[in-house]
Amino acid sequence: MFSQLWQKLKELIYKLTNKSIEQALHIQPTISGEMTDAIDLWTAMYKNKAPWLKEGTLAKPETVRSLKLPVKIARLKAELCTLEMKSEITGETSEEVITDEATGLEYTTRKAAESKRADFLNERYQKTIIDNIRIQLDYGLARGGLVIKPYVVGGTIEMDYVQADGFYPIAFSASGRMSEAAFVQKIVNKNETYSRLEYHKLNDNNSVTIINKAFKSTNTTSTDNLGSEIPLNSVPEWADLEPETTITGVDRLMFAYFKPPIANTIDEYSPLGVSVFADAVEHIQDADELYSSLLWEFKGGEMAVDVDRDAMKYQQTDDGAEYPIMDKHQSRLYRRIDVDTNDLYSVFAPALRDASYLNGLNEVLRTIEDDCLLSRGTISDPNIQARTASEIIATEQRSHVATAQLQKALQKTLEDVVYIMDALTTLYNLAPVGKYEVSFEWKDSAKADDETLLGEQTTLMNNGVTSKVEFRQKYFGETEEQAIHALAKVRAYNEYEAQSEIEEGIE
């Protein structure tokens, strides 16, 4: 069953057309043509293959180069979200009263119980999720979604990361949770293509049905044709898979789906996610075109000397052709022409308009920052600040809020991943039964530095706006319980020291 899924080679996952999925599984997919086209566009932009990019030709000399803004935006968002992220799986925690040996005072703390189940899950969680999440989130933010699919192989748990253009969502519940989806795995062998369609469905009785179908086609170029159905065991790589299996005792599909917490303006009725630069597509095209115009301004404005052909010396080659005698610097500077005047040369040195192009490009970049909820100076010129202090605060705040929302969505996805890992561990008896807890720590990466954060929080606390508990949560990254226990310990030590001073004074 799961032991052979997504194994061996890195195989390409192709997206099928609505007709192919519908014919194969007799179901009606929910993804619209608009969303399919949008995902294709975001993917092309992220791969630096946007449809407006082009190299000039003799017939159409205009060249449009890329600033690679989609990559920069997605990568920056992923870094802000995960830069100082900490998450681990431990045994179930409980309160424990500890007596301080130095003071004899008691305070309460929380301690995680030993759990082989938690240790096993955490070891796989750190290696397969935490070590890879920033890069995989980068892809998911760019394409509008990410599927994390745990599977069992060789007595352990591995992860398969599938981007938005590699899986096919079919149905969602009223709460927006995916309830049906299909994955496609293809193997191209000479003149034949073998396709495996893996279908997941969440049932009403807390169970998941997984169906595997295999197909064979003689077309090795088309990605929207499954071909004829064949037995699974006719393909060695899929011989150990069950055509249909049901996993009971679970309340969600056996994979987790992450999508950026952004409103879908492509298809407002679609539950699918959208790219973090979806609202900036047109402005990214404007930026690429302005950038290309700026490059042409520099190239077209290079100084040159137009020289009459008769004023140059030539050398003749064996085939009778004549070439001007110039070194590499001269060949770039001098251009041969027929001069109609008495002058043998004229200097071409136009004034560059680079300042106008740079200002225009910077304004477009600032607009893209607004589109993508980034603070000013993130991709635009950082030396050109926002016009007012309130604008600076507003742009930094929107970046902070957007990052916090991403972190919340990612945390929910990772909690689903751990749930599935635990279910697979039980199903395959990979570790003893035991309870576990998942903890997350997110630091405010949008702030300039720790000193700034400390100063702001100290001022708020001194003015009675926040409490000492909230201060410790914000500055030290503690949970509310951790902060309360830490403050209790501080108070205990202060009371002990005060009492010691009083006793010393009496003596």
matplotlib code that plots the C-alpha trace (Angstrom):
import matplotlib.pyplot as plt

x = [0.0, 1.7, 5.1, 5.8, 4.2, 6.4, 9.5, 12.8, 13.2, 12.0, 9.1, 7.2, 3.7, 1.6, -1.7, -4.5, -7.5, -10.9, -12.1, -9.4, -10.0, -13.8, -13.6, -11.1, -12.9, -16.4, -16.4, -16.8, -13.6, -14.1, -11.1, -12.1, -10.3, -9.5, -7.7, -5.8, -4.6, -3.6, -1.5, 0.2, 0.9, 2.3, 4.5, 5.8, 6.6, 8.4, 10.5, 11.4, 9.3, 6.6, 4.8, 5.9, 9.6, 11.3, 14.6, 14.8, 14.9, 15.7, 12.0, 11.0, 14.1, 12.5, 13.9, 12.1, 14.3, 13.1, 13.8, 13.0, 10.5, 8.3, 11.2, 12.3, 8.8, 8.1, 11.5, 11.3, 7.8, 9.1, 12.1, 10.0, 7.6, 10.2, 13.4, 13.3, 10.6, 11.0, 8.7, 9.1, 7.1, 7.4, 5.6, 2.5, 3.5, 2.2, 2.8, 5.5, 6.3, 10.1, 11.9, 14.8, 17.8, 19.3, 16.2, 14.0, 11.2, 8.8, 7.6, 5.6, 7.0, 5.9, 7.7, 7.3, 6.8, 9.0, 7.4, 8.9, 6.1, 6.9, 10.6, 10.0, 7.7, 10.0, 13.0, 11.2, 9.5, 12.8, 14.5, 11.6, 9.7, 11.7, 14.9, 13.0, 10.1, 11.5, 12.4, 9.2, 7.2, 8.9, 7.5, 4.0, 3.8, 4.7, 2.2, -0.7, -0.6, 1.5, 0.6, 2.7, 2.1, 3.7, 4.3, 5.9, 8.9, 11.5, 10.0, 10.1, 8.2, 9.2, 7.6, 6.5, 6.0, 3.6, 3.2, -0.1, 0.6, 1.2, -2.0, -5.7, -8.2, -11.7, -13.9, -13.9, -16.1, -18.2, -15.4, -12.9, -11.0, -10.1, -12.2, -11.2, -8.1, -6.1, -2.4, -0.8, 2.5, 4.0, 6.7, 7.9, 9.6, 10.8, 7.6, 5.1, 3.8, 2.5, 0.3, -0.8, -3.8, -4.0, -7.4, -8.1, -11.6, -12.6, -15.8, -18.4, -17.6, -14.1, -12.3, -10.3, -10.5, -7.5, -7.9, -5.0, -5.5, -2.9, -3.0, -0.9, -0.5, 1.7, 1.8, 5.0, 4.4, 0.8, 0.1, -3.7, -4.3, -4.3, -4.6, -6.1, -6.4, -4.1, -3.6, -1.4, 0.9, 1.8, 4.1, 6.9, 7.1, 3.4, 3.1, 2.9, 0.1, -3.5, -6.1, -8.3, -7.7, -9.5, -7.9, -10.2, -10.1, -9.0, -11.0, -9.0, -7.2, -3.8, -2.0, -2.0, -2.9, -1.4, -2.5, -1.5, -4.1, -5.0, -8.4, -8.8, -9.5, -9.1, -12.1, -13.9, -15.9, -12.8, -11.4, -7.9, -5.1, -3.5, 0.1, 1.5, 2.2, -1.2, -2.4, 0.8, 1.0, 0.4, 2.7, 5.4, 5.1, 5.4, 8.5, 10.1, 9.4, 10.7, 13.8, 14.4, 13.9, 16.5, 19.0, 18.3, 18.9, 22.3, 23.2, 21.7, 23.4, 26.9, 29.3, 30.4, 32.4, 30.9, 33.9, 34.0, 35.0, 37.8, 39.4, 40.1, 42.9, 42.0, 43.6, 42.7, 42.1, 42.9, 39.3, 39.6, 37.4, 38.6, 38.3, 39.2, 42.4, 41.1, 41.6, 38.6, 38.2, 38.3, 35.8, 33.3, 33.9, 34.1, 31.3, 31.9, 29.5, 29.4, 29.8, 28.1, 29.9, 33.5, 34.0, 35.6, 33.9, 31.2, 30.8, 27.6, 27.2, 23.5, 22.5, 21.2, 17.7, 18.5, 17.2, 13.7, 13.6, 14.9, 12.3, 9.6, 10.8, 11.0, 7.4, 6.3, 8.3, 6.6, 3.2, 4.2, 5.2, 1.7, 0.2, 2.1, 1.8, 5.5, 7.1, 8.5, 12.1, 11.8, 12.3, 12.2, 15.1, 15.5, 17.1, 13.7, 11.7, 7.9, 6.7, 5.5, 6.2, 2.7, 3.2, 6.4, 4.6, 1.6, 3.8, 5.8, 2.7, 1.0, 4.2, 4.1, 0.4, 0.8, 3.7, 1.7, -1.1, 1.2, 2.7, -0.8, -1.8, 1.5, 1.1, -2.3, -0.9, 2.0, -0.4, -2.3, 1.0, 1.8, -1.7, -1.1, 2.3, 0.9, -1.9, 0.7, 2.8, -0.1, -1.2, 2.3, 3.2, 6.4, 6.6, 4.8, 1.5, 1.9, 0.7, 2.4, 2.2, 3.4, 4.9, 5.5, 7.5, 7.4, 9.5, 8.6, 11.1, 9.5, 11.0, 14.3, 16.2, 15.9, 16.8, 14.0, 11.5, 12.8, 12.4, 8.9, 7.7, 9.4, 7.6, 4.2, 4.7, 5.8, 2.7, 0.5, -0.5, 0.9, 1.7, 4.9, 3.5, 2.9, 6.4, 8.1, 5.9, 6.9, 10.6, 11.6, 9.2, 7.6, 4.1, 1.8, 2.3, 6.1, 6.0, 3.8, 6.1, 9.2, 7.8, 6.8, 10.4, 11.7, 9.3, 10.4, 14.0, 13.3, 11.4, 14.2, 16.8, 14.7, 14.1, 17.9, 18.7, 16.3, 17.7, 21.2, 20.2, 18.7, 21.8]
y = [0.0, 3.2, 1.6, 1.9, 5.3, 8.1, 5.9, 5.4, 7.9, 11.6, 11.1, 14.0, 14.7, 16.0, 17.9, 16.3, 18.1, 18.1, 15.6, 13.0, 13.1, 12.9, 10.0, 8.0, 8.4, 9.3, 12.5, 16.2, 18.2, 21.6, 23.4, 25.9, 26.7, 30.2, 28.7, 26.2, 29.0, 31.1, 28.3, 27.8, 31.6, 31.8, 28.7, 30.2, 33.5, 31.8, 29.8, 33.1, 32.1, 34.7, 35.1, 38.7, 37.9, 37.7, 38.0, 40.5, 39.3, 41.1, 41.4, 42.4, 43.8, 44.6, 42.5, 42.1, 40.8, 39.7, 41.3, 37.9, 39.5, 36.4, 34.5, 37.4, 37.9, 34.2, 33.7, 36.7, 35.7, 32.2, 33.6, 36.0, 33.2, 30.6, 32.6, 31.9, 29.2, 26.5, 23.5, 20.1, 17.1, 16.1, 13.8, 15.1, 17.9, 18.2, 20.6, 19.7, 21.4, 21.9, 23.0, 25.4, 24.0, 27.4, 29.1, 26.3, 28.0, 26.0, 26.9, 25.2, 24.2, 22.1, 18.9, 16.7, 13.0, 10.4, 9.0, 6.7, 7.6, 11.3, 10.7, 8.7, 11.3, 14.2, 12.6, 12.2, 15.6, 17.4, 15.7, 15.6, 18.8, 21.4, 20.9, 21.4, 23.7, 27.0, 25.8, 23.9, 26.9, 29.1, 26.9, 26.8, 30.5, 31.1, 28.7, 29.2, 25.9, 23.0, 19.4, 17.6, 13.9, 11.6, 8.0, 4.9, 3.2, 0.9, 1.1, 4.8, 7.9, 10.1, 13.2, 13.9, 17.6, 18.3, 21.8, 23.4, 22.3, 18.7, 17.6, 17.8, 18.9, 17.6, 18.4, 20.5, 20.5, 23.4, 24.5, 24.6, 21.5, 19.3, 16.1, 14.6, 14.9, 13.0, 12.7, 11.5, 9.7, 9.1, 6.9, 7.4, 4.3, 4.7, 4.9, 4.3, 6.3, 4.6, 6.7, 6.0, 7.9, 8.0, 9.1, 10.0, 10.5, 11.3, 9.4, 10.3, 7.4, 8.7, 6.7, 7.5, 5.5, 5.4, 4.1, 3.4, 3.0, 2.4, 3.5, 3.0, 5.3, 5.3, 9.1, 10.3, 14.0, 14.7, 15.3, 15.3, 11.7, 8.8, 6.1, 2.6, 1.2, -1.7, -3.8, -2.1, -5.2, -4.8, -2.0, -3.3, 0.0, -0.3, -4.0, -3.8, -1.2, -2.2, -1.1, 0.1, 0.4, 2.1, 3.6, 3.9, 6.0, 9.2, 12.4, 14.0, 13.0, 11.4, 14.5, 18.2, 21.1, 24.5, 27.6, 31.3, 33.2, 35.5, 36.2, 34.5, 37.2, 34.8, 32.6, 33.9, 30.6, 28.4, 27.1, 26.9, 29.2, 31.9, 33.0, 35.6, 37.7, 37.0, 40.6, 42.0, 40.2, 43.2, 45.4, 42.8, 42.8, 46.7, 46.4, 43.9, 46.1, 49.3, 47.4, 46.3, 49.9, 51.0, 48.5, 49.6, 53.2, 52.3, 50.2, 52.6, 55.5, 54.1, 56.6, 55.9, 57.6, 57.5, 57.4, 57.7, 54.5, 56.3, 57.4, 53.9, 51.4, 47.9, 44.5, 41.9, 38.2, 35.2, 35.2, 38.8, 40.4, 43.6, 44.4, 47.6, 47.4, 47.9, 46.4, 45.2, 48.6, 50.4, 48.0, 48.9, 52.6, 53.2, 52.6, 52.8, 54.9, 56.9, 60.6, 63.1, 66.1, 67.2, 65.9, 62.4, 61.5, 62.6, 61.7, 60.0, 60.7, 61.3, 62.3, 59.4, 59.5, 56.9, 59.0, 59.1, 55.4, 54.6, 56.8, 55.2, 51.7, 52.5, 53.7, 50.5, 48.4, 50.4, 49.5, 45.8, 46.1, 47.3, 44.5, 41.9, 43.4, 44.1, 47.0, 49.9, 49.4, 45.6, 45.4, 49.2, 51.6, 51.5, 55.0, 56.4, 56.2, 56.5, 60.0, 60.3, 58.6, 57.2, 55.7, 54.0, 52.5, 51.4, 49.6, 47.8, 46.8, 45.3, 43.2, 42.1, 41.1, 39.3, 37.3, 36.4, 35.2, 33.0, 31.5, 30.7, 29.0, 27.0, 25.9, 24.5, 22.6, 21.2, 20.1, 18.1, 16.6, 15.4, 13.9, 11.9, 10.8, 9.5, 7.7, 6.0, 5.1, 3.3, 1.7, 0.3, -0.2, 1.9, 3.0, 2.2, 3.8, 7.1, 10.7, 13.6, 17.4, 19.8, 23.1, 26.2, 29.3, 32.2, 35.2, 38.6, 38.6, 41.8, 43.9, 45.7, 44.2, 42.9, 46.3, 48.0, 45.3, 45.5, 49.3, 49.2, 46.5, 48.1, 51.4, 49.7, 47.7, 50.8, 52.7, 49.9, 48.9, 45.4, 43.1, 41.5, 38.2, 39.7, 41.3, 37.9, 36.3, 38.9, 39.3, 35.8, 33.9, 32.1, 30.7, 32.3, 29.4, 29.6, 33.4, 33.0, 30.3, 32.3, 35.4, 33.3, 32.2, 35.7, 36.9, 34.0, 34.9, 38.6, 37.7, 35.4, 38.1, 40.8, 38.5, 37.7, 41.4, 42.0, 39.1, 40.4, 43.9, 42.5, 40.6]
z = [0.0, 1.2, 1.4, -2.4, -3.0, -4.5, -4.3, -6.2, -9.0, -9.0, -11.4, -13.0, -11.9, -14.7, -14.4, -16.4, -18.0, -16.5, -19.1, -18.3, -14.6, -15.0, -17.4, -15.2, -11.8, -12.9, -10.7, -11.4, -10.5, -8.8, -10.3, -13.0, -16.2, -14.9, -11.9, -14.1, -16.4, -13.4, -11.8, -15.1, -15.3, -11.8, -12.4, -15.6, -13.9, -11.0, -13.5, -15.3, -18.3, -18.2, -21.5, -22.0, -21.8, -25.2, -27.0, -29.9, -33.5, -36.8, -37.5, -33.9, -32.2, -28.8, -25.9, -22.5, -19.7, -16.3, -12.9, -11.3, -9.0, -8.5, -7.1, -4.9, -3.5, -2.8, -1.3, 0.9, 2.2, 3.0, 4.9, 6.9, 7.8, 8.9, 9.7, 13.4, 13.5, 16.1, 16.3, 18.0, 19.1, 22.7, 25.1, 26.8, 29.3, 32.9, 35.8, 38.2, 41.6, 42.0, 45.1, 44.6, 46.6, 47.2, 48.6, 49.6, 47.6, 45.5, 42.0, 39.3, 35.9, 33.0, 32.1, 29.0, 29.8, 28.1, 25.1, 22.4, 20.1, 20.5, 20.0, 16.8, 15.4, 16.3, 14.7, 11.4, 11.8, 12.2, 9.2, 6.7, 7.6, 9.6, 7.6, 4.3, 5.0, 3.9, 0.4, 0.0, 1.3, -1.3, -4.1, -2.4, -2.0, -5.6, -7.1, -4.6, -2.7, -1.3, -0.4, 2.2, 1.9, 4.5, 3.4, 4.9, 3.3, 4.8, 8.3, 8.6, 7.5, 4.5, 3.0, -0.5, -1.3, -4.2, -5.7, -6.9, -10.5, -9.4, -7.8, -8.7, -6.0, -6.6, -3.7, -0.5, 2.6, 3.7, 6.0, 3.1, 4.0, 1.0, 1.0, -2.4, -4.5, -7.2, -7.8, -11.1, -11.4, -14.9, -16.2, -19.7, -21.2, -24.8, -26.9, -24.0, -21.1, -17.9, -15.7, -12.1, -10.8, -7.0, -5.7, -2.1, -0.6, 2.9, 3.9, 6.4, 8.8, 9.7, 7.1, 3.9, 0.7, -1.6, -5.2, -7.5, -11.3, -13.9, -17.6, -20.7, -23.6, -26.7, -26.7, -24.8, -25.4, -24.4, -20.7, -21.0, -22.2, -19.8, -22.4, -21.7, -18.2, -17.3, -14.2, -11.5, -11.3, -15.0, -14.0, -11.7, -9.7, -8.8, -8.4, -4.5, -4.5, -3.7, -6.3, -3.4, 0.4, 3.3, 6.4, 9.4, 12.5, 10.8, 10.3, 7.4, 4.2, 4.5, 3.2, 4.4, 2.1, 2.7, 0.8, 1.3, 3.4, 0.5, -1.1, -4.4, -7.0, -9.9, -9.0, -5.9, -5.6, -5.7, -2.4, -3.9, -2.8, -5.0, -5.4, -3.1, -6.2, -7.9, -7.4, -8.8, -12.2, -14.4, -12.4, -12.5, -16.3, -16.2, -14.1, -16.5, -19.5, -17.7, -16.7, -20.2, -21.5, -18.9, -20.2, -23.7, -22.7, -21.4, -24.4, -27.0, -25.4, -25.5, -27.0, -30.5, -33.3, -36.8, -39.2, -42.9, -44.6, -46.4, -43.2, -42.0, -42.7, -43.9, -44.1, -46.7, -45.9, -48.1, -49.5, -50.6, -47.9, -46.3, -42.6, -40.7, -38.6, -35.0, -31.6, -29.5, -27.9, -31.1, -32.8, -30.1, -30.4, -34.1, -36.6, -40.4, -42.3, -45.5, -44.4, -46.8, -45.3, -45.5, -41.9, -41.8, -38.4, -35.9, -32.3, -31.1, -27.3, -26.4, -22.9, -20.9, -19.5, -16.8, -13.9, -15.4, -16.1, -12.6, -10.9, -13.0, -12.2, -8.5, -8.4, -10.1, -7.5, -4.7, -6.2, -6.3, -2.6, -1.9, -4.0, -2.1, 1.4, 1.7, 3.6, 1.6, 0.6, 0.4, -3.4, -4.2, -3.5, 0.3, 0.2, -1.0, 2.1, 2.5, 2.4, 6.0, 9.3, 9.5, 6.0, 7.2, 10.2, 8.1, 5.5, 8.2, 10.0, 7.0, 6.4, 10.0, 9.8, 6.5, 8.0, 11.1, 8.9, 6.9, 10.1, 11.4, 8.1, 8.1, 11.7, 11.0, 8.0, 10.0, 12.8, 10.1, 9.0, 12.5, 12.9, 9.7, 10.8, 14.0, 12.1, 9.8, 12.8, 14.4, 11.1, 10.4, 14.1, 13.7, 17.4, 20.7, 21.4, 23.3, 23.6, 22.1, 21.9, 19.1, 20.0, 17.8, 18.4, 16.0, 16.4, 14.9, 12.0, 10.6, 13.3, 12.7, 15.6, 19.1, 20.6, 18.8, 20.0, 23.6, 23.6, 22.3, 24.6, 27.7, 26.9, 26.5, 29.8, 31.8, 30.5, 31.6, 28.1, 28.3, 31.3, 32.3, 31.0, 27.6, 27.7, 28.2, 25.6, 23.0, 23.9, 24.9, 22.7, 25.7, 25.9, 28.5, 30.9, 30.5, 31.2, 34.3, 35.7, 34.9, 36.7, 39.7, 39.9, 39.7, 42.4, 44.6, 44.3, 44.9, 48.1, 49.3, 48.7, 50.4, 53.4, 53.6, 53.7, 56.5, 58.5, 57.9, 59.1, 62.3, 63.1]

ax = plt.figure().add_subplot(projection="3d")
ax.plot(x, y, z, "-o")
ax.set_aspect("equal")
plt.show()
